[in-house]
Amino acid sequence: MLPVVTAELPPPSGPPQPNPDVDAPPVRAADSSRSTTVPVPVAPPPLMPPVGSATGPSSTPSGESAAYPAHPALSPTDGLPYQRTPMPGSNGLAIAALCCGLVGIFPIAAIVAIVLGAVALNQLHSRLQRGRGMAVTGIVLGVLWLLGWVAFFVAAVVTSDPPERNPSGAVTQTTEAYVEDLKAGDCFSGAGRDEVDSVTILPCTSPHESQVVIIFAMPAGPWPGEDKVVAAAEKGCSDKADPLITDRAYDELRPSFIYPQDEYSWRGNREIICVADAPNGTTTGTALR
């Protein structure tokens, strides 16, 4: 049987150390006659996280959350809680409606102005935009232009009707008509301007400015130029009209003529209208024999 060997540690060097279990001094009973103040340890307050630290709650070594969460730092580039809202712009269709209304002299532009203005007003009910006034103005201008065009076409249709005449061909009432509606012997007013397209035909017993003496047509062919047309009109009216007027008209009235002034007019009408005009104001009666 082998002997049991017990390893013994060598005694510690230096002065002997007290044994807390054996060498502790005895505890004395508290003396009720003395008041002893025992300090209570106070935990230090938790430190605030430095500015710019990571967000989220801080942790203690034991894994528990700190007494209060850390707050994220606001930087100048983070912005404020309420962002600045940009000012709304004007509605594009409202602007287009106003522009079309301003150029409503063209009928299609007036119609487009009304349509775009109506669509813009419908959009502005649900959008935060400016332009209601422009849309309404475009619609109003478009309507006014259309009314003007309607009145113009109605007047054109009315004036296109030929004047009423008696069995002998004389005009019986005042009528607005085109130059093409004039016939030899008609008395009229309104030809005293450079370009004549419409005149007022009236009975010769009423005061009038001019009277048609005779009408003749230039030979067919290409546009000969204004100078040649004027020369042919002067010669033709002198040869054909002078024998038809009275001596009084020859002495008191002034001869003139209406002729096609450009190639466009020449293609539509090659007629020369020989006229006797009152030199001052109006005259009454006929100038024909």
Contacts in CASP RR format, 6 or more apart in sequence:
PFRMAT RR
TARGET T0000
AUTHOR 0000-0000-0000
METHOD contacts of the structure
MODEL  1
MLPVVTAELPPPSGPPQPNPDVDAPPVRAADSSRSTTVPVPVAPPPLMPP
VGSATGPSSTPSGESAAYPAHPALSPTDGLPYQRTPMPGSNGLAIAALCC
GLVGIFPIAAIVAIVLGAVALNQLHSRLQRGRGMAVTGIVLGVLWLLGWV
AFFVAAVVTSDPPERNPSGAVTQTTEAYVEDLKAGDCFSGAGRDEVDSVT
ILPCTSPHESQVVIIFAMPAGPWPGEDKVVAAAEKGCSDKADPLITDRAY
DELRPSFIYPQDEYSWRGNREIICVADAPNGTTTGTALR
30 36 0 8 1.000
46 66 0 8 1.000
46 67 0 8 1.000
46 68 0 8 1.000
49 58 0 8 1.000
49 70 0 8 1.000
49 71 0 8 1.000
51 73 0 8 1.000
52 72 0 8 1.000
52 73 0 8 1.000
53 70 0 8 1.000
53 73 0 8 1.000
54 70 0 8 1.000
55 70 0 8 1.000
55 71 0 8 1.000
55 72 0 8 1.000
56 69 0 8 1.000
56 70 0 8 1.000
56 72 0 8 1.000
57 65 0 8 1.000
57 66 0 8 1.000
57 69 0 8 1.000
57 70 0 8 1.000
58 65 0 8 1.000
58 66 0 8 1.000
58 69 0 8 1.000
58 70 0 8 1.000
59 65 0 8 1.000
59 66 0 8 1.000
60 66 0 8 1.000
88 127 0 8 1.000
88 128 0 8 1.000
88 129 0 8 1.000
88 130 0 8 1.000
89 129 0 8 1.000
89 130 0 8 1.000
90 129 0 8 1.000
90 130 0 8 1.000
90 131 0 8 1.000
90 134 0 8 1.000
91 120 0 8 1.000
91 123 0 8 1.000
91 124 0 8 1.000
91 127 0 8 1.000
91 129 0 8 1.000
91 130 0 8 1.000
91 131 0 8 1.000
91 134 0 8 1.000
91 135 0 8 1.000
92 120 0 8 1.000
93 116 0 8 1.000
93 117 0 8 1.000
93 119 0 8 1.000
93 120 0 8 1.000
93 123 0 8 1.000
93 135 0 8 1.000
94 116 0 8 1.000
94 117 0 8 1.000
94 120 0 8 1.000
94 124 0 8 1.000
94 130 0 8 1.000
94 131 0 8 1.000
94 132 0 8 1.000
94 133 0 8 1.000
94 134 0 8 1.000
94 135 0 8 1.000
95 131 0 8 1.000
95 134 0 8 1.000
96 112 0 8 1.000
96 116 0 8 1.000
97 112 0 8 1.000
97 113 0 8 1.000
97 114 0 8 1.000
97 116 0 8 1.000
97 117 0 8 1.000
97 120 0 8 1.000
97 134 0 8 1.000
97 135 0 8 1.000
97 137 0 8 1.000
97 138 0 8 1.000
97 139 0 8 1.000
98 113 0 8 1.000
98 134 0 8 1.000
98 135 0 8 1.000
98 137 0 8 1.000
98 138 0 8 1.000
98 141 0 8 1.000
100 109 0 8 1.000
100 110 0 8 1.000
100 112 0 8 1.000
100 113 0 8 1.000
100 116 0 8 1.000
100 138 0 8 1.000
100 142 0 8 1.000
101 109 0 8 1.000
101 110 0 8 1.000
101 113 0 8 1.000
101 137 0 8 1.000
101 138 0 8 1.000
101 141 0 8 1.000
101 142 0 8 1.000
101 145 0 8 1.000
102 138 0 8 1.000
102 141 0 8 1.000
103 109 0 8 1.000
104 110 0 8 1.000
104 113 0 8 1.000
104 141 0 8 1.000
104 142 0 8 1.000
104 145 0 8 1.000
105 145 0 8 1.000
107 145 0 8 1.000
107 146 0 8 1.000
107 149 0 8 1.000
109 145 0 8 1.000
110 141 0 8 1.000
110 142 0 8 1.000
110 143 0 8 1.000
110 145 0 8 1.000
110 146 0 8 1.000
110 149 0 8 1.000
111 142 0 8 1.000
111 146 0 8 1.000
113 138 0 8 1.000
113 139 0 8 1.000
113 141 0 8 1.000
113 142 0 8 1.000
113 145 0 8 1.000
114 138 0 8 1.000
114 139 0 8 1.000
114 142 0 8 1.000
114 143 0 8 1.000
114 146 0 8 1.000
116 135 0 8 1.000
116 138 0 8 1.000
117 135 0 8 1.000
117 136 0 8 1.000
117 138 0 8 1.000
117 139 0 8 1.000
118 135 0 8 1.000
118 139 0 8 1.000
120 131 0 8 1.000
120 134 0 8 1.000
120 135 0 8 1.000
121 132 0 8 1.000
121 135 0 8 1.000
121 136 0 8 1.000
121 139 0 8 1.000
123 129 0 8 1.000
124 131 0 8 1.000
124 132 0 8 1.000
124 135 0 8 1.000
158 176 0 8 1.000
159 176 0 8 1.000
159 177 0 8 1.000
159 178 0 8 1.000
159 198 0 8 1.000
160 178 0 8 1.000
161 175 0 8 1.000
161 177 0 8 1.000
162 175 0 8 1.000
162 177 0 8 1.000
162 181 0 8 1.000
163 171 0 8 1.000
163 172 0 8 1.000
163 173 0 8 1.000
163 175 0 8 1.000
163 177 0 8 1.000
163 181 0 8 1.000
163 186 0 8 1.000
163 201 0 8 1.000
164 171 0 8 1.000
164 172 0 8 1.000
164 173 0 8 1.000
164 175 0 8 1.000
165 171 0 8 1.000
165 172 0 8 1.000
166 172 0 8 1.000
169 183 0 8 1.000
170 185 0 8 1.000
170 203 0 8 1.000
170 204 0 8 1.000
171 186 0 8 1.000
171 187 0 8 1.000
171 201 0 8 1.000
171 202 0 8 1.000
171 203 0 8 1.000
171 204 0 8 1.000
172 203 0 8 1.000
173 202 0 8 1.000
173 203 0 8 1.000
174 200 0 8 1.000
174 201 0 8 1.000
174 202 0 8 1.000
174 203 0 8 1.000
174 206 0 8 1.000
175 200 0 8 1.000
175 201 0 8 1.000
175 202 0 8 1.000
176 198 0 8 1.000
176 199 0 8 1.000
176 200 0 8 1.000
176 201 0 8 1.000
177 198 0 8 1.000
177 199 0 8 1.000
177 200 0 8 1.000
177 201 0 8 1.000
178 197 0 8 1.000
178 198 0 8 1.000
178 199 0 8 1.000
179 191 0 8 1.000
179 196 0 8 1.000
179 197 0 8 1.000
179 198 0 8 1.000
179 199 0 8 1.000
179 258 0 8 1.000
179 273 0 8 1.000
180 269 0 8 1.000
180 271 0 8 1.000
181 201 0 8 1.000
182 188 0 8 1.000
182 199 0 8 1.000
182 201 0 8 1.000
182 212 0 8 1.000
182 215 0 8 1.000
182 273 0 8 1.000
183 212 0 8 1.000
183 215 0 8 1.000
184 212 0 8 1.000
184 213 0 8 1.000
184 214 0 8 1.000
184 215 0 8 1.000
185 204 0 8 1.000
185 211 0 8 1.000
185 212 0 8 1.000
185 213 0 8 1.000
185 286 0 8 1.000
185 288 0 8 1.000
186 201 0 8 1.000
186 211 0 8 1.000
186 212 0 8 1.000
187 201 0 8 1.000
187 202 0 8 1.000
187 203 0 8 1.000
187 204 0 8 1.000
187 206 0 8 1.000
187 208 0 8 1.000
187 210 0 8 1.000
187 211 0 8 1.000
187 212 0 8 1.000
187 285 0 8 1.000
187 286 0 8 1.000
188 199 0 8 1.000
188 200 0 8 1.000
188 201 0 8 1.000
188 202 0 8 1.000
188 208 0 8 1.000
188 209 0 8 1.000
188 210 0 8 1.000
188 211 0 8 1.000
188 212 0 8 1.000
189 199 0 8 1.000
189 200 0 8 1.000
189 202 0 8 1.000
189 208 0 8 1.000
189 209 0 8 1.000
189 210 0 8 1.000
189 282 0 8 1.000
190 196 0 8 1.000
190 199 0 8 1.000
190 200 0 8 1.000
190 209 0 8 1.000
190 210 0 8 1.000
191 199 0 8 1.000
191 209 0 8 1.000
191 210 0 8 1.000
191 258 0 8 1.000
191 275 0 8 1.000
191 277 0 8 1.000
192 209 0 8 1.000
192 277 0 8 1.000
195 261 0 8 1.000
196 258 0 8 1.000
202 208 0 8 1.000
204 211 0 8 1.000
204 284 0 8 1.000
204 285 0 8 1.000
204 286 0 8 1.000
205 284 0 8 1.000
205 285 0 8 1.000
206 284 0 8 1.000
207 282 0 8 1.000
207 283 0 8 1.000
207 284 0 8 1.000
208 278 0 8 1.000
208 282 0 8 1.000
208 283 0 8 1.000
208 284 0 8 1.000
209 277 0 8 1.000
209 278 0 8 1.000
209 281 0 8 1.000
209 282 0 8 1.000
209 283 0 8 1.000
210 256 0 8 1.000
210 275 0 8 1.000
210 276 0 8 1.000
210 277 0 8 1.000
210 278 0 8 1.000
211 275 0 8 1.000
211 276 0 8 1.000
211 286 0 8 1.000
211 287 0 8 1.000
211 288 0 8 1.000
212 273 0 8 1.000
212 274 0 8 1.000
212 275 0 8 1.000
213 237 0 8 1.000
213 241 0 8 1.000
213 244 0 8 1.000
213 245 0 8 1.000
213 255 0 8 1.000
213 274 0 8 1.000
213 275 0 8 1.000
213 276 0 8 1.000
213 287 0 8 1.000
213 288 0 8 1.000
214 237 0 8 1.000
214 240 0 8 1.000
214 241 0 8 1.000
214 244 0 8 1.000
214 274 0 8 1.000
215 271 0 8 1.000
215 272 0 8 1.000
215 273 0 8 1.000
215 274 0 8 1.000
216 236 0 8 1.000
216 240 0 8 1.000
216 271 0 8 1.000
216 272 0 8 1.000
216 274 0 8 1.000
217 270 0 8 1.000
217 271 0 8 1.000
217 272 0 8 1.000
218 229 0 8 1.000
218 232 0 8 1.000
218 260 0 8 1.000
218 270 0 8 1.000
218 271 0 8 1.000
218 272 0 8 1.000
219 270 0 8 1.000
220 270 0 8 1.000
223 262 0 8 1.000
223 263 0 8 1.000
223 266 0 8 1.000
223 267 0 8 1.000
225 263 0 8 1.000
226 261 0 8 1.000
226 262 0 8 1.000
229 259 0 8 1.000
229 260 0 8 1.000
229 261 0 8 1.000
229 266 0 8 1.000
230 259 0 8 1.000
232 272 0 8 1.000
233 257 0 8 1.000
233 259 0 8 1.000
233 272 0 8 1.000
233 274 0 8 1.000
234 257 0 8 1.000
236 272 0 8 1.000
236 274 0 8 1.000
237 255 0 8 1.000
237 257 0 8 1.000
237 272 0 8 1.000
237 274 0 8 1.000
238 255 0 8 1.000
240 274 0 8 1.000
241 255 0 8 1.000
241 274 0 8 1.000
241 276 0 8 1.000
242 250 0 8 1.000
242 255 0 8 1.000
244 288 0 8 1.000
244 289 0 8 1.000
245 253 0 8 1.000
245 276 0 8 1.000
245 287 0 8 1.000
245 288 0 8 1.000
245 289 0 8 1.000
246 287 0 8 1.000
246 288 0 8 1.000
246 289 0 8 1.000
248 287 0 8 1.000
249 276 0 8 1.000
249 287 0 8 1.000
249 288 0 8 1.000
252 279 0 8 1.000
252 283 0 8 1.000
253 276 0 8 1.000
253 277 0 8 1.000
253 278 0 8 1.000
253 279 0 8 1.000
253 283 0 8 1.000
253 287 0 8 1.000
254 276 0 8 1.000
254 277 0 8 1.000
254 278 0 8 1.000
254 279 0 8 1.000
255 274 0 8 1.000
255 275 0 8 1.000
255 276 0 8 1.000
255 277 0 8 1.000
256 275 0 8 1.000
256 276 0 8 1.000
256 277 0 8 1.000
257 272 0 8 1.000
257 273 0 8 1.000
257 274 0 8 1.000
257 275 0 8 1.000
258 272 0 8 1.000
258 273 0 8 1.000
258 275 0 8 1.000
259 272 0 8 1.000
259 273 0 8 1.000
260 266 0 8 1.000
260 268 0 8 1.000
260 269 0 8 1.000
260 270 0 8 1.000
260 271 0 8 1.000
276 287 0 8 1.000
END
